[in-house]
Amino acid sequence: MKDQSLQELVDAYCEEPTQGLRHAIITKAMPLLKSIIGKIPNPNNTLTQYEDLENTGIMGLLQALDNYDSSRDVQFSTFAYYRIRGNIIDYLRSVDELPRNDRSNYGKARQAISDLQQKLGRKPSDEEVAEELDMSLEKYRQLLSNVQRRAVLSIDKPVYGEGDGGTLGMFLENKNIERPDAQLDRESVSEQLEAAIENLKERDRLILALYYYEDLTLNEIAILLGLTEARISQIVGELLLQLKNALPQSEMIS
């Protein structure tokens, strides 16, 4: 059983569900679960621990297992990915303690970045944006971290309102993974995002690629680039603000 893949274990479970196979599937799926948790910043709540996220993710995994139909042409890892991530994000939303004034600062930061880009003809530095917002660099970088945290909690919202089906997270991840129950029309959103990403600096494109395409955690990216995890979180937050500017109708952060 140890040498069996996750899909093989799940297929066997669908044929004959046993408690032993159920435990084996949980064990085999832990790398997937840990990868999902690792891409989500630490919750802004002192009462929430890593174990809470892990247990919530396991609940999502088991829900996926109980609802998985092996006759459909969908890998279990694909099906489970969204159930696990959805469970964790729902949990984090329920305990989120986002500072109230940050909600208005999101819009101000977006506008400041957009104004400075037009004025300077380049991406503004953190220091320049902080000065434009009349706030300290430390406070602005904390705002970026909160943006990244909040974006993780709201990135599954439809890009163009309810009923469209496509979400920014799905467009960014671009892993040829489709929600089994979603009918997506990606073309126009993808073109806008591709154009926005193409205008980013090489390091910023690398960070997005590592985060969304290579599935690296914030900590793994930080080690690779010689930066702190907090700084990577801030950079991702800033990049998400820029990408939101490329999709003016979207509601990525609320």
N, C-alpha and C positions, 0 to 999 in steps of 0.2 A: 504493500500500500504506500510505502514511503516514496517509491520511485514513480508513482502515478502522478500525472499532471492534474491540475485543478479541474480541467474540463472532464478528464477521465473519471475522477472521483464523483463529480456531479452527475455525469451520465449513469454511473453505477448506482448512485443514490436515487435517481429517477426510476430506475428499473426496480430497485429494492431498497426503500428507505430504512436505514438502520441508525441507531444512535452512534455506533462506531464510525460510520461514514460521515455522519453529521459533524462529529468532533474533528475528524480528519480534514474535512473541508474547511472548517474554521482555522485550523492550524496552517493549511496550505495557502489560505487566502490572506494570512496576516501581513505578508509583504505588501500586497495591494492596499490593504487597509492602512498600514503605517505610511505608505506613500501618499495616500489621500490626506491623512491627518497632517503630514509633514508640509503640505502645501498650504495649510491654513494657519495663519498667525495665532499666537497664544490668545485665548479669549480674554476680553477686557473685563474679567470678572474673577476676583480672588477666590471665589468658592468653586470654580471649575478647574479640575485637574485633568491631566493627560488621560488618566484612567477613565474619566467620565466620557471623553471623546472616543476612546477605544471601545468601551462598552456600548455606546450609542452606535458606533460603526458596526459592531458585531450584530446588534439587533437588525440593522439595515441589511447586513449580509444574509442573515437567516430569513428575513422577509423575502429577499431576492430568491433564495433557495426554494422557499415554499411556493413561490409564484412563477418559477422558471419553467418554461415549456421547451423541453429538449428537441421537440420536433420542428421548432422554428429555426431559421438559419441565423441565429444570433449566439455568439460565444457567451458563456456564463460570465466571464470577466467583464465583458462589455455591459451586460445586463446588470450585474451587481455593482459596477462602478457608480452608476447614477443613484442606485438605491442607498448605498453606503454614504456617498457624499451628500445626498439629499437629507438623510437622517441627521447627519452631523450638523449640517447648516441649519436645519430646522431647530435643532437643539440650541445652537449658538444664538440664533435669533431670539429664542425664548429667554435667554439670560443676558442678552446684550445690554451693556451699560454705556452706550455711546453718549459722550457729553452733548447736551442739547445744542450748545452754541456751535459745535462742529458741523451741524447740519447746514447752517447758513454759510459757514466758512468754505464748504465744498464749492458752492457756486462762486464765491468770491475768488477762490484760488483758481478755478477754471478760467474765469474772466481775466484774472491777472496774467496767467500764463499765455492766454490768447493775445491779450493786448501787447505784452512784452515781445512775443514772437513777431508780431507785425511791426512793432517799433524798431526792434534790434535786428530783424532779419535772421534770427537764429534762436535756438532753444535757450531760454533764460536760465541762469544759475539759480540754485536754491537761495543764495544770498540776495539776488536781485528780486526774486519773487517775494521773499520775506519782507524786503524793504518796501516793495509795492503795496503789500498788505499791511504795512506798519505793525509788524509783529517780529518777535525775536526769531533768530534762526532755529533755536531749539524748539520753540513753540510750533514753527512751521513744519519742522521735520516730524514732530509728534503728530501733527495734522496729517502728513503724508502716510505715516504708519496707520493712523485711524482710517484713512481713505482705503488703504489696501485691505485692512481688516473688514471694513464695511463692504467693499467691493466683493470680497469673497462671499459675504452673506447675501448679496443681492445680484450676483453675476448670473444666476439662473433665471432671472426675470426676462420675459420676452423683450427683444430689442425694440420692436415697434408696436408695443401694446399687446394686450391679451388677444389670443387667437392666431398670432403669426406663427408661433411654434419655435422660431429660432431665437436662441439666447446668445449673448455676447460670449459667455464662457465656451459655448460649443463652437462658435466661429473662431475663437482664439486658439482653442486646443487643437482643432484641425487634425485630428488623429485618424480620420476616416472612420470614426466611431459615430454611429447614429443612435439616438434614442429609439428603441423599438417601436414606440407609439407616436413618433413625431414625423410629420411630413414637412420637410424644410425647403425653403427657396433661398439658397445662400448667395446667389450671384451678386446682387447689388451691395449687400452688406460686406461681403468678402472683398469686393473691389475697393470700397472705401477704406477698409481696414488695411488692406495690402498697401495702398498708397500712403496711408499714415505711417505704417511701420517702416516703409521704404525711406521715409524722411528722417527716421531716428538715427542717432549716432550708432556706430558699430557695436559699442559696448552695450547700449540699451537694447539693440536688436538681439544680441547674444543672451542677455538676461531674460528677455521674453521667450526666446527659443528654448532656453534651459528650463524655464518655469512651465511653459505651456506645451512644448513639443517633446522635450526629453523627460518630463515628469520629475525633475529634480526638486528637492525640497528647498525651502529658503536657506536652511543651514548648509546644505550641500553646495548651493550656489555661492554662499558666502565663503566657504572654505576654498572653493575653486578659484574665486576671484580675489581672495585675500582681503575681504571686507567682513564687517560684522553682520550677523543675521538681521539686526535692527536696521542697518543701512540698506540692505537688500530690500527689506520690507518697505522702506521709505522710497526707494527708487521705483519699485513696482507700483507703489501708490501714485507717484508722479506720472509714470507712464500711462497708468489707467486714466488719470485725469486728461492727459493729452489725447488718448484714444477716444475718450468720451466726447472731446471737442470735435473729433472727426465724425461723430454720429450725433449731431445736435438734437435729433428727435428721440434718442434713446433715454432710458431711465435706469442706467446701470447702477447708480448709487442713489439711494433715497433714505 
